[in-house]
């Protein structure tokens, strides 16, 4: 938000920017806490585990919520798969 927008625009616009900034900060804090938790689980699992093959490994790549969304099939995709399966039977 520019200073001109803060001074001369609608107050609601400032509230929208403020909420968006708070959401961004909360999301960053949540991810920071998640990475801290994963690090602790990694260390504790390596200390407490008797079998090294069952330990938890800290992720090598950054976590992403968008990966989960890509794996979810839409109703249209499910319907197309069903129709193709039915056609392959006949």
C-alpha positions as a Python dict, from the first residue, in 0.01 Angstrom:
ca = {
    (1, 'X'): (0, 0, 0),
    (2, 'X'): (143, 334, -99),
    (3, 'X'): (133, 634, 136),
    (4, 'X'): (-112, 808, -99),
    (5, 'X'): (-349, 514, -80),
    (6, 'X'): (-323, 513, 299),
    (7, 'X'): (-405, 884, 320),
    (8, 'X'): (-663, 933, 49),
    (9, 'X'): (-832, 599, -16),
    (10, 'X'): (-1114, 426, 167),
    (11, 'X'): (-1047, 300, 520),
    (12, 'X'): (-1177, -44, 420),
    (13, 'X'): (-888, -79, 176),
    (14, 'X'): (-645, -28, 463),
    (15, 'X'): (-823, -298, 666),
    (16, 'X'): (-797, -538, 371),
    (17, 'X'): (-423, -477, 338),
    (18, 'X'): (-383, -518, 715),
    (19, 'X'): (-568, -851, 716),
    (20, 'X'): (-365, -978, 420),
    (21, 'X'): (-40, -882, 594),
    (22, 'X'): (-148, -1053, 917),
    (23, 'X'): (-243, -1368, 725),
    (24, 'X'): (99, -1369, 559),
    (25, 'X'): (277, -1332, 895),
    (26, 'X'): (63, -1605, 1055),
    (27, 'X'): (133, -1842, 765),
    (28, 'X'): (508, -1779, 790),
    (29, 'X'): (497, -1842, 1167),
    (30, 'X'): (297, -2161, 1113),
    (31, 'X'): (551, -2290, 860),
    (32, 'X'): (836, -2197, 1095),
    (33, 'X'): (672, -2394, 1375),
    (34, 'X'): (611, -2686, 1144),
    (35, 'X'): (977, -2698, 1038),
    (36, 'X'): (1084, -2678, 1405),
    (37, 'X'): (851, -2966, 1490),
    (38, 'X'): (983, -3178, 1202),
    (39, 'X'): (1340, -3114, 1317),
    (40, 'X'): (1255, -3222, 1672),
    (41, 'X'): (1076, -3535, 1551),
    (42, 'X'): (1379, -3618, 1337),
    (43, 'X'): (1622, -3590, 1629),
    (44, 'X'): (1402, -3772, 1880),
    (45, 'X'): (1325, -4056, 1639),
    (46, 'X'): (1696, -4110, 1573),
    (47, 'X'): (1776, -4109, 1946),
    (48, 'X'): (1487, -4331, 2061),
    (49, 'X'): (1468, -4578, 1773),
    (50, 'X'): (1642, -4914, 1805),
    (51, 'X'): (1600, -4984, 1434),
    (52, 'X'): (1759, -4719, 1212),
    (53, 'X'): (1529, -4805, 919),
    (54, 'X'): (1221, -4683, 1110),
    (55, 'X'): (1347, -4334, 1186),
    (56, 'X'): (1185, -4017, 1057),
    (57, 'X'): (1389, -3816, 808),
    (58, 'X'): (1373, -3440, 787),
    (59, 'X'): (1233, -3338, 445),
    (60, 'X'): (1493, -3255, 181),
    (61, 'X'): (1260, -3028, -15),
    (62, 'X'): (1046, -2739, 107),
    (63, 'X'): (694, -2829, 210),
    (64, 'X'): (417, -2717, -20),
    (65, 'X'): (41, -2721, 16),
    (66, 'X'): (-6, -2693, -359),
    (67, 'X'): (117, -3052, -409),
    (68, 'X'): (-184, -3184, -218),
    (69, 'X'): (-422, -2985, -435),
    (70, 'X'): (-276, -3130, -754),
    (71, 'X'): (-333, -3488, -636),
    (72, 'X'): (-703, -3432, -568),
    (73, 'X'): (-914, -3543, -862),
    (74, 'X'): (-1214, -3340, -965),
    (75, 'X'): (-1554, -3496, -1015),
    (76, 'X'): (-1518, -3450, -1389),
    (77, 'X'): (-1186, -3644, -1390),
    (78, 'X'): (-1347, -3925, -1191),
    (79, 'X'): (-1639, -3939, -1434),
    (80, 'X'): (-1406, -3953, -1735),
    (81, 'X'): (-1210, -4240, -1578),
    (82, 'X'): (-1533, -4426, -1502),
    (83, 'X'): (-1659, -4387, -1859),
    (84, 'X'): (-1328, -4503, -2005),
    (85, 'X'): (-1331, -4807, -1776),
    (86, 'X'): (-1687, -4890, -1882),
    (87, 'X'): (-1600, -4852, -2251),
    (88, 'X'): (-1299, -5080, -2215),
    (89, 'X'): (-1525, -5356, -2080),
    (90, 'X'): (-1743, -5360, -2392),
}
